[in-house]
Amino acid sequence: MSTTGPISVPSTVTSVSTPAPFEYGEDYAFYDARSGLLPDYYQKLLATATTSIQIWDTHTRIDDWKVFTSIRKTGLRITLMTICDKDFKTEQDVKDLANGIKNNMDAAVTSFNLKIFAFHDKYRYSQKLWHDRFLVIDDRDYYLVGPSLNNQYGSSSSFGIHFLSKAKDIKVLENKLKSYMTLASNATLRHRVSRNRP
């Protein structure tokens, strides 16, 4: 694996200068925390979105608005599906995250629609909620993401992000994520918070 010069990476990111903390394979990027540098690949993926972003995470924090500051495209539909836990459990926590995203989004982004669905922790096992983290860009590019959002802007652990390039794999994940979106329509199972700009 080369660590110098321009590289090809999956999705709509076609060529970037290699950041020292990441090494890229064909469909896989690995963050080496031993570099002491901040990870940035996830933010670069968010910045490629032209129509929509879906984030599926299991451990969200109020400060996770930080990963959204790289977005520059106006008119995006952003959906964050997450699960509450002891550090992120109240409707106010979800509102604080939504406000942080809205208030810290780049001023060049004149419009967007944000929806956050936060399932109550007590349903994590009874409703068989998901464990892994996923990122979907423009309803087309699917990623399996190692750690949660807070690790995407500062992590003491190494991790990877895998791009799904096979149609059959994408279809499996697409169908499963849709089934959880249907579950999110049940208001007794989750908090829901929306924010828009303007």
VOPAGU-2260 file (C-alpha; in pm, 1 decimal, decimal comma):
REM VOPAGU-2260
SITE   aa  ch    i         X         Y         Z
SITE  MET   A    0       0,0       0,0       0,0
SITE  SER   A    1     139,6     336,2     -96,9
SITE  THR   A    2     144,9     614,2     160,1
SITE  THR   A    3     265,8     891,8     -69,1
SITE  GLY   A    4     125,2    1074,0    -367,4
SITE  PRO   A    5    -232,3    1085,0    -500,7
SITE  ILE   A    6    -448,9     782,4    -432,7
SITE  SER   A    7    -774,0     639,2    -555,2
SITE  VAL   A    8   -1041,5     592,7    -292,7
SITE  PRO   A    9   -1391,8     452,6    -323,2
SITE  SER   A   10   -1715,6     637,6    -381,8
SITE  THR   A   11   -1722,2     984,8    -532,1
SITE  VAL   A   12   -1385,6    1076,0    -384,5
SITE  THR   A   13   -1167,1    1015,1    -687,9
SITE  SER   A   14    -830,0    1153,8    -590,4
SITE  VAL   A   15    -692,7    1313,1    -276,8
SITE  SER   A   16    -351,3    1372,8    -130,4
SITE  THR   A   17    -274,9    1092,5     110,0
SITE  PRO   A   18    -322,9    1205,8     470,0
SITE  ALA   A   19     -62,1    1052,5     695,8
SITE  PRO   A   20    -308,9     895,3     942,6
SITE  PHE   A   21    -487,1     684,8     677,2
SITE  GLU   A   22    -377,6     412,4     441,7
SITE  TYR   A   23    -608,6     318,8     154,3
SITE  GLY   A   24    -665,9      -9,9     -16,6
SITE  GLU   A   25    -912,9     -67,1    -298,3
SITE  ASP   A   26   -1230,7     -61,5     -86,7
SITE  TYR   A   27   -1086,3     -10,5     259,0
SITE  ALA   A   28    -928,9     275,4     452,5
SITE  PHE   A   29    -740,4     218,3     778,9
SITE  TYR   A   30    -677,4     487,2    1038,7
SITE  ASP   A   31    -359,1     432,3    1238,0
SITE  ALA   A   32    -400,3     613,4    1569,8
SITE  ARG   A   33     -26,5     573,0    1634,7
SITE  SER   A   34      29,1     857,5    1387,5
SITE  GLY   A   35    -100,8    1101,1    1649,7
SITE  LEU   A   36    -291,2    1283,0    1374,5
SITE  LEU   A   37    -664,7    1339,5    1364,5
SITE  PRO   A   38    -876,0    1116,7    1138,0
SITE  ASP   A   39   -1046,1    1297,7     851,1
SITE  TYR   A   40   -1167,0    1039,8     596,3
SITE  TYR   A   41   -1523,3    1025,2     732,2
SITE  GLN   A   42   -1556,0    1403,1     699,5
SITE  LYS   A   43   -1425,3    1382,9     342,4
SITE  LEU   A   44   -1692,4    1125,2     262,6
SITE  LEU   A   45   -1963,8    1351,6     406,7
SITE  ALA   A   46   -1832,0    1634,9     192,1
SITE  THR   A   47   -1891,8    1428,0    -125,3
SITE  ALA   A   48   -2268,6    1410,0     -67,9
SITE  THR   A   49   -2482,2    1589,1    -326,9
SITE  THR   A   50   -2835,5    1484,4    -221,5
SITE  SER   A   51   -2842,0    1286,5     103,1
SITE  ILE   A   52   -2652,1    1144,9     398,8
SITE  GLN   A   53   -2768,1     858,4     619,9
SITE  ILE   A   54   -2570,5     780,5     934,0
SITE  TRP   A   55   -2639,9     471,8    1144,4
SITE  ASP   A   56   -2456,9     482,3    1475,3
SITE  THR   A   57   -2496,6     310,6    1810,1
SITE  HIS   A   58   -2320,3     553,2    2046,2
SITE  THR   A   59   -2382,7     919,7    1973,8
SITE  ARG   A   60   -2267,1    1219,7    2176,5
SITE  ILE   A   61   -2378,4    1583,0    2190,3
SITE  ASP   A   62   -2042,2    1699,2    2049,9
SITE  ASP   A   63   -2073,6    1482,0    1738,8
SITE  TRP   A   64   -2179,7    1788,1    1539,6
SITE  LYS   A   65   -1806,0    1825,2    1472,0
SITE  VAL   A   66   -1810,0    1570,0    1189,2
SITE  PHE   A   67   -2064,3    1777,0     995,3
SITE  THR   A   68   -1852,6    2091,4     960,3
SITE  SER   A   69   -1692,8    1960,9     637,3
SITE  ILE   A   70   -2024,3    1967,3     448,5
SITE  ARG   A   71   -2049,0    2238,1     181,5
SITE  LYS   A   72   -2339,6    2121,6     -36,3
SITE  THR   A   73   -2672,3    2300,8      -2,2
SITE  GLY   A   74   -3005,8    2116,5       4,0
SITE  LEU   A   75   -2893,7    1788,7     162,4
SITE  ARG   A   76   -3128,8    1550,3     341,8
SITE  ILE   A   77   -2942,5    1428,2     649,1
SITE  THR   A   78   -3075,1    1139,2     857,7
SITE  LEU   A   79   -2905,7    1018,5    1174,0
SITE  MET   A   80   -3029,8     693,0    1327,3
SITE  THR   A   81   -2887,0     621,0    1669,8
SITE  ILE   A   82   -2949,8     447,2    2001,4
SITE  CYS   A   83   -2959,6     620,6    2338,6
SITE  ASP   A   84   -2729,6     515,6    2621,9
SITE  LYS   A   85   -2626,1     649,0    2962,0
SITE  ASP   A   86   -2442,5     950,8    2811,9
SITE  PHE   A   87   -2701,7    1034,7    2546,4
SITE  LYS   A   88   -3054,1     948,0    2651,3
SITE  THR   A   89   -3293,1    1241,6    2686,5
SITE  GLU   A   90   -3486,2    1428,2    2422,0
SITE  GLN   A   91   -3289,7    1736,2    2527,7
SITE  ASP   A   92   -2963,8    1553,9    2448,4
SITE  VAL   A   93   -3094,8    1483,8    2098,6
SITE  LYS   A   94   -3205,5    1847,5    2059,0
SITE  ASP   A   95   -2863,4    1969,1    2174,5
SITE  LEU   A   96   -2694,3    1754,6    1909,5
SITE  ALA   A   97   -2936,0    1875,7    1640,2
SITE  ASN   A   98   -2878,3    2238,0    1740,9
SITE  GLY   A   99   -2502,9    2182,1    1739,8
SITE  ILE   A  100   -2518,3    2045,8    1385,7
SITE  LYS   A  101   -2735,0    2333,7    1264,8
SITE  ASN   A  102   -2539,8    2607,3    1440,9
SITE  ASN   A  103   -2198,3    2481,8    1330,1
SITE  MET   A  104   -2277,3    2386,4     971,0
SITE  ASP   A  105   -2077,1    2600,8     730,1
SITE  ALA   A  106   -2249,4    2929,8     642,2
SITE  ALA   A  107   -2220,2    2838,1     271,9
SITE  VAL   A  108   -2480,0    2565,2     332,8
SITE  THR   A  109   -2789,1    2779,3     293,5
SITE  SER   A  110   -3040,3    2495,8     321,7
SITE  PHE   A  111   -3060,4    2141,1     457,8
SITE  ASN   A  112   -3306,2    1909,9     628,8
SITE  LEU   A  113   -3187,3    1714,7     932,7
SITE  LYS   A  114   -3375,7    1435,3    1108,3
SITE  ILE   A  115   -3243,8    1247,5    1411,5
SITE  PHE   A  116   -3409,5     928,0    1534,4
SITE  ALA   A  117   -3275,0     810,2    1870,7
SITE  PHE   A  118   -3410,1     475,5    1986,3
SITE  HIS   A  119   -3452,8     434,8    2362,4
SITE  ASP   A  120   -3180,3     217,2    2510,0
SITE  LYS   A  121   -3431,7     -22,0    2668,2
SITE  TYR   A  122   -3528,8    -133,5    2316,4
SITE  ARG   A  123   -3168,2    -206,4    2206,6
SITE  TYR   A  124   -3212,1    -580,0    2266,7
SITE  SER   A  125   -3589,9    -631,3    2276,1
SITE  GLN   A  126   -3622,3    -481,1    1926,8
SITE  LYS   A  127   -3295,5    -638,8    1807,2
SITE  LEU   A  128   -3143,3    -306,7    1704,8
SITE  TRP   A  129   -2821,3    -294,1    1503,3
SITE  HIS   A  130   -2465,2    -311,6    1638,9
SITE  ASP   A  131   -2242,6    -195,2    1352,3
SITE  ARG   A  132   -2212,2     156,2    1214,0
SITE  PHE   A  133   -2307,8     246,7     859,3
SITE  LEU   A  134   -2281,4     549,0     632,9
SITE  VAL   A  135   -2485,0     594,0     313,4
SITE  ILE   A  136   -2404,8     876,9      73,3
SITE  ASP   A  137   -2661,7     981,6    -189,9
SITE  ASP   A  138   -2858,9     655,0    -146,8
SITE  ARG   A  139   -2582,8     493,7    -352,1
SITE  ASP   A  140   -2251,6     459,5    -169,3
SITE  TYR   A  141   -2260,9     227,4     133,5
SITE  TYR   A  142   -1989,8     207,0     398,8
SITE  LEU   A  143   -1935,2     -17,8     699,4
SITE  VAL   A  144   -1774,2     206,4     959,4
SITE  GLY   A  145   -1566,6      74,0    1248,7
SITE  PRO   A  146   -1615,4     327,5    1530,4
SITE  SER   A  147   -1881,3     575,7    1631,9
SITE  LEU   A  148   -1892,7     942,3    1533,1
SITE  ASN   A  149   -1688,0    1076,1    1823,6
SITE  ASN   A  150   -1391,1     871,3    1700,4
SITE  GLN   A  151   -1413,8    1028,8    1355,7
SITE  TYR   A  152   -1276,8    1361,4    1479,2
SITE  GLY   A  153   -1040,4    1231,4    1747,4
SITE  SER   A  154    -957,8     871,1    1834,8
SITE  SER   A  155    -701,7     697,0    2051,6
SITE  SER   A  156    -781,3     367,3    1875,7
SITE  SER   A  157    -711,7     255,0    1520,6
SITE  PHE   A  158   -1005,8     163,7    1297,4
SITE  GLY   A  159   -1122,4     101,4     943,4
SITE  ILE   A  160   -1392,4     213,3     700,2
SITE  HIS   A  161   -1503,7     -35,6     434,8
SITE  PHE   A  162   -1674,1      59,6     108,2
SITE  LEU   A  163   -1930,3    -195,0     -15,9
SITE  SER   A  164   -1862,3    -240,2    -386,5
SITE  LYS   A  165   -2064,4    -554,9    -463,1
SITE  ALA   A  166   -2427,1    -509,0    -570,6
SITE  LYS   A  167   -2550,9    -809,7    -374,7
SITE  ASP   A  168   -2390,5    -683,6     -51,1
SITE  ILE   A  169   -2537,0    -338,1    -105,4
SITE  LYS   A  170   -2884,9    -481,3    -157,7
SITE  VAL   A  171   -2870,7    -676,2     168,4
SITE  LEU   A  172   -2775,0    -366,5     365,4
SITE  GLU   A  173   -3019,1    -142,6     179,6
SITE  ASN   A  174   -3310,8    -372,2     266,3
SITE  LYS   A  175   -3210,0    -405,0     631,5
SITE  LEU   A  176   -3170,2     -32,0     680,4
SITE  LYS   A  177   -3512,0      26,4     525,1
SITE  SER   A  178   -3664,4    -216,9     774,0
SITE  TYR   A  179   -3521,3     -17,0    1065,1
SITE  MET   A  180   -3653,2     306,4     912,8
SITE  THR   A  181   -3996,8     147,2     924,1
SITE  LEU   A  182   -3941,8      64,2    1290,5
SITE  ALA   A  183   -3852,6     428,4    1354,3
SITE  SER   A  184   -4208,1     527,8    1262,3
SITE  ASN   A  185   -4316,2     390,9    1601,6
SITE  ALA   A  186   -4301,9     700,5    1824,3
SITE  THR   A  187   -4298,8     496,5    2146,7
SITE  LEU   A  188   -3958,7     351,6    2057,1
SITE  ARG   A  189   -3758,3     667,3    2002,4
SITE  HIS   A  190   -3703,4    1042,8    2021,2
SITE  ARG   A  191   -3732,9    1233,8    1694,2
SITE  VAL   A  192   -3584,9    1578,0    1637,8
SITE  SER   A  193   -3576,9    1778,1    1313,7
SITE  ARG   A  194   -3386,6    2089,4    1217,1
SITE  ASN   A  195   -3382,8    2287,9     893,0
SITE  ARG   A  196   -3197,6    2572,8     736,9
SITE  PRO   A  197   -3313,0    2830,4     662,6
